Amino acid sequence: MSATLPSRLRLPAPPPTSAPPPAAGGLKPVNRVPLALAGLGSAALTAYVWWQHGAKQGVLLLLGLGLGLALFHSRFGFTSAWRQLVAVGNGTGLRAHALLLGTTATLFALIIGTGTGLFGSTPAPSDGDLGVALLAGAFLFGIGMQLGGACASGTLFAIGSGQSAIVLTLGGFIAGSILYTWQFDLVKDLPAVPGVVMSDHIGWFGSWAVTIAALAAVAALTRVIQKRRNPPPVGAVPTARGPLRIVRGSWPLLAGALVLAALGGAVLLVSGGAWGITSAFALWGAKFLQAIGLQPETWTYWEAPRQAAQLAGPVLADKTSLTDIGIMLGAAVAAAASGAWTLHRGIPARTAAAAVLGGILMGIGARLAGGCNIGAYLAGIASGSLHGWLWGLVALGGTFVGLRARALFGLANPTPRDSVC
C-alpha cells in the first residue's frame, strides 16, 4: 500500500495568514501597556522628585532608572555568577564582575582622589570594620541569595520585569532588615577591628594598582577553574541586531559591566557616597511599622544620628530609596520594550518559602555586614577597602551552603548549559 493518501483523504492546506512575522532574533512584541505605565510613571515620579526635593534627588532617580535598564538588558547577575562558578565551573560571570569592579575602582580613584563632587558633595570611599558581624553577615547573605533566587540588585530588577516570586524575596529582605534593627542591641558590640582602606597607606594610585592586579588574578583563576571543569558554552539569548539591540536586545555581560560602572561612578559623583541598596529596605520596613502605629524610632538602631535623620525624612529624599525605586522602574521599561515583561503566577509553596527565607537571611546578613553585593562587595573593593574583599570571599563560601540548601526546597541547581545570568 502506498504511503501517499488519496487526494480525497488528504487534509486541506492551511489558509494563508496575514500575521506579522516574528521579530528579528525571535524577540516578542513590545508589551505596550506595561511600557506605557512604566514610562509615564517614571516621568511623573522624576518630575515630582525634582520639583519637591531638588535636582540632586531627581538626578539620583534618573541614575537609578539607568541602572535598572542596564541590569535588565545585560541580565547582570551576582547570585548566578557565583552559582555558575561553584556548580559547574563557569567563570564567565565572575570575570564580568572583575571588569565591573576594576572599572568602578578606576572611576572611584579619579573621583575620590581628586575630591571632585557635584551638588556640594564630598566623595568618600566605602569602608567597614573587620569582625564577626562582617563574616556572619556575608555568609548569611551568600546562603540567602541562593535560596531567594537573586541578590539585592537582582531582586529589584527582577521585580521590575514582573517576576512575582521575587516580590516574596523582597518581602523577606524587608522583614529581615526589621528583625535586625529591632534586635540591634544583641549584635552591636560583636568583636571587630577597624577597617583598612589602602589609599590611607599607599595613596589612591597605589590602591588602584593593587586592586587591578588582584582582580586580574581572580579573572585568571576563573579561567584555570573553567579549563579544568570544561563546561560547555552557554546558549545564545535571542536578541535584536544593530542599534535596536540597545533598547530591545540582550547586551553582552561585559558591556553591562561597563555601563553599570559608569552609572555607579555617577552616583558617587552626585551624592558623595557609593551606590548601595539594602539600607533602604530597613527604612521602608520602619516606615511601614510607623504607618501601622508602632514606634521603631525608639529602637537603638534608629536612635543613631544618621539613621534618625534618615527615618525622620521622606522616602523620596533618601538617596538609596531613589536609586532602588529607579532600578525597578528602569527594569520595567526595559522588560516591556523587549517584550519580556511578564507577571508570573502559581508560585509553588516550596519556592515561595525559599524566597521568603532567602530574603530574611539577606536582610539580616546585609545589615550585619554593613552592605550587600553592591554596598559591601562592589563599593568596598572599588574603594580599596579590605572589607569588600573579605565580604566576597565569605559570601562565596555561603554560596556552597546555599546551593545544597536549595535541594531542601526542591529547587534545581544549574547545569553546565544554563545561562550565566
N, C-alpha and C positions, 0 to 999 in steps of 0.2 A: 504493500500500500504506500502510495506516495505521501511524503511528509507535507506536501503542499495542499492546503484546504481548497475545495472547490470555491469558485467565486461567490456562490450564493451563501457559503458559510463563513466567509471572511468578515472580520469586523471592519466597519467603515473607518476610513482615515479620519483622524481628529480634524475638526474645522480649524481654519487659520485663526490666529489670535492677534489682537492688536495690543496686547500687554507690552509695556516697555521692557527692553532687555535689562538684565541685571547691571548694576553699576560696575565700573572697571574694578577688577580685583575681587569681585564678589561682595562689594560693600552693600549694605542695606540702605533703603531710602532714609532720608532725614526724618527724624522724629519731630514733626513740626510743632505740635502742641507743647511738649516739654521744652523745646528750643525757645519758643516764644515766651513761655512762662519764666524760664531761667534767664533769658536775655533781658526781658523787661524788669524782672526782679533785681538783677544785678545793676542795671542802670539806675533804677529808682533808689535802691539802697545806697549806691555810691553817691548819688546827688544828695540824699538826706544826710549821710555821714559828713560829707564835705560841708554842707550848709550848717549843720548842727554842731559839729565838733572840730572843723577846720581842715585845712589842706593836708596836714600831716597824716591824720587818720584816714582821709579819703585816699591818699596815695597808698597807704598800707593795705586798704581793702582792695585796691586795684592790683597790687603786687600779689595778694592772696589769690585773686582771680587768675593771674598769670601762672602761679604755682599749680593751681588746680588743672588748668589746661595742659601744662607740661607733664604733670604726674599722670594724667589720664592718657594722653597721646603716646607717651613713652612706656606706659604701664610700669613705671619705675618702682621696683619692689625692694624692700629691705627684708621683710619676712621671707619672701620667695627666694631671694638670692642666697640667704643663709641656709634655707631648707634644701635648695638645689645642691649647694656645696656639700652639706653633710650627708644628704640622702643618696645622691648619685655622682658626686664629684664634679659637677658642672660649675666652673668658676667664672662664667661669663658675667653673672650679676655682680659678683664681688669685685671684678675688675672695673665694672661701671661705677661701683662705689668709690674705688680708688681714684678714678678720674673726677668724680664729683668732689671728693674730699680734697684732692690736690688743687683743683681749680678754685674751690672755695678758700682754701688756705692761702693761695696766691692773692686773691682779692682781699681777704682779711688783712694780710700783711701790708698791702698797699694802703688800705683804708685806715686801719688802726695805727700802723706805723707812721703815717703822715698826719694823723689826727683829723682827717677830713670827714666832716659830717654835714648833714642838711637839717634845716629847721632848728638850728641851735643845738643839735645833739653832739655828744662827745663819744665816738665809738670806743667800745671797750671789749676785751676778749671775754669769752665764757670760760670760767674755771669752776672747780668744785673740789671739796675735801676728799681725801682718800681714806676710806674706812669701811666699817661693817655695813653701814647704810648703802653705800655705793655698790658693794659686792652683792648684798642681798637684793637690792632693787633691780640691778641689771639682770641677775639670774632669774628673778620672778618675771621680769619683762620678757626675757627670752622664751620662757615656757608659755607665758600668756599669749604672745603674738602667734605662736604655732597653733594654740587651741582656738584663739579668736579669729584666725584666718587673715589677719592684717596687723601692721604696725600702727603707729599713731598717724602718720601721714597717709598710709594706705587706707585706714579706717575712714578718713574724711573723703578721699576721692572716690572710694567705693560707694559710700552713701550718696554722693553726688551723682553717680552713674546709675543709681536705682537699685543697688544690691541690698535688699531689705534685711537679709540676715546680719549684715554688718551694723545695722541700727542697734541690734541687740549687743554687739560688741561695744558700741559707743555708750550704750546704757550701762553696761558693766564697767566701762572705763570711768564714767562719772561716779558710779556707786563706789568703786574702789578708791577714787580720789576723796570722796566724802568720808569713807571709813578711815583713811589715813589722817585727814585733817581733824577728825573727831578724836582720834586716839594719838594725836601728835605727841603728847607728854610721854608716851611709852617708848618712843624712839628718838626723841630729840637729843639725847645725851649719849648715843651709841659711840663707841670709841672711833676716833678718826684723827688724822694728822692733816695739816694744811696742804692744799693742793699745790702742784708745781706747774707754772707756766713758763715754758722755755725762753720766751722773749725777755723775761726778767733776768735771765742769766747769760744768754748768748745773743741778745738782740733779735730784732724781727727778721733780719736776713738769715741769721743762723738758725732760728726756729723754723723758718720756711724751708731751708735746705734740708734739715734733719727730717722734717715731716715728709717732704717729697721723696727722700731716699727711703724712708720706711714704707711709704705707700708703694714705691716701685718694687720693694722686696716682697710685699704682700701680693702684688699682681703676679710677680714671678713665681711665687709659691703656689698660687692657684693654678698656674699653667702646669706645674710639676704634678700636682694632685690630679688635674684633669687628664694629663697624659697617661698617668698610671691607671686610672679607673676607666678611661676611654669611653665616656658616654657618647651616644650617637648625637648628631646635630639636632637641634630643636626644629620643629616645623615652622614654616613661614606663616606670619599673620597676614590675612588679606588686607590690602591697603590701596589707597588711591595712588596715582602716579603724578609726577610733576608738581607744580605749585599747589594743586588741590590737596596734596598729602599733608600740608601744614594744618589744614582745618578739618580734614576728613579721614586722614590716614593714621597709620601706626608709625611713630617715629623710632628710629634706631635708639637703643639704650644710651649709647654714647652721646647722641645729640640731646637726649633728655637730660643727661648729667650736666652738660654744658649750660643749658638753659636754666636748670634749677640752681646751678652755682651762681649764675649772673643775677637771678632774682633774689637768692639768699643774700648775696653781697649788697643788693639794693636795700633789702630790709635793714641790714646793719647800717648802711649809709643814712637811711631816713630816720631810724629810731634810735640809733646808738647801741642797740643790742642785737644779738644774733637771732635768727629765725628760731622760734620754738612753737610748741603745740600744746603740751599737756597741762600747763598751768591754767589754761582757760577752762579745762574740764572741772577742776576744783572750784573755780569761780562760778561756773554755770550751776554746779551742784549746790553751792552755798546760796546762790540767788534763788534757786528753786525752794530750798528749805525756808528761806525768809518769806517767800510768797505764800507758803502754807502755814505761817505763823510761828516757826521755830527761830532760834536765835544763835546761829553759828558764829556770829560776830563775837560772842563771849568765849569761844574756844581759844586756847592758847595760840594755835596756828594763825588765826585771823587777827590776833591782837598785835602781832609784829607790825611795825610801821608800814613797811612796803605792802604787806598783804592787806592791812587795814585800809590803806588808801585804794587798793585795787577793789576791795569789796564795797567800799563806800561810793565808788564811781560807777557810771553807766557801763554796761557791757560793750556798747558800740564805741566807747572811747578807749577800750582796752586793746593794746597792740596785738596780743596773741589771739584774742577773740576775733578781731577783724581779719587777720590772715586766715584763721581757721574757717570762718564763715565764707571768706573769699574762695578758699580751696574747694569747698562743697559746691558753691555756685559755679565756679570755673569748670569743675569736672562735669557738672550737669550740662553746661553749654557744650563742652567738647563731646560728651557722650551722645547728646541729642543730634548735634551736627554730623556725627559719624554714623548715625543710625543704630547706635549701640545702647541707647538708654532703654532700660527695661526694669520693670518692677517685679521682683521675684516673689512668688507666693508658695504656700505649702512647705514651710521650713520644717524638716524632721526634728522631733523633740530632742534627740541627742545632739544634733547640730546646734540647735538653739541653746542647749545647756552649755556646750563647749564655748559658744560665742560669748555668753554672759560670764562664765568663769574666766575665760581668757581675758576679757575686758577688765574684770575685777583685779586680776593679777597684774595686768599692765598699769592700771590706775594706781595701785599701791606701789608697784615697782618704780614707776616714773617719779613719784613723789619722794620715795626713799632715796633714789639715786640722783635727785635733782634734775631730772630730764629723761628724755626718751631717745629713740633712734635719731631724732632731729636735734633736740635741745642739749643732749649729752654727747652722743656719738658724733654727729656731724659737726655741731658747733664747737664741741670740745677739741676734737682733733684739728679742725681748721684753725682754732685759736692757739694751737701748740700746747694744749693742756694735757697733762698725763691722765687725768680722769677720763677723758674721751677714749683713749686707747684701752684703758682698763675696763671701761664700760663695754666696749665692743668685744673684748676677749671673753668676759664673763657672760655676756648675753649670748655669745656663740655657744658657750657651754650649756646655757639654758635651752638652746635650740635642740641639743641632743636629747635632753629630757622631754622637751615638748613634743618632739617627733614620736617618741614612744608613748607619750600620754594620749596622743591623738587616737591610737588604737582603742583606748577605753571608751571612746565616743563613736566608734565606727567610722572615723574619718580616714580617708586614704592619704597616703604619702605619695610624693611624685615618683613617676617612673623616669627613666633616662630620656624619654622622648617628650616629656612635658616642657612647656614653655618656662622660661626663667622669670617671667614677670606676670 
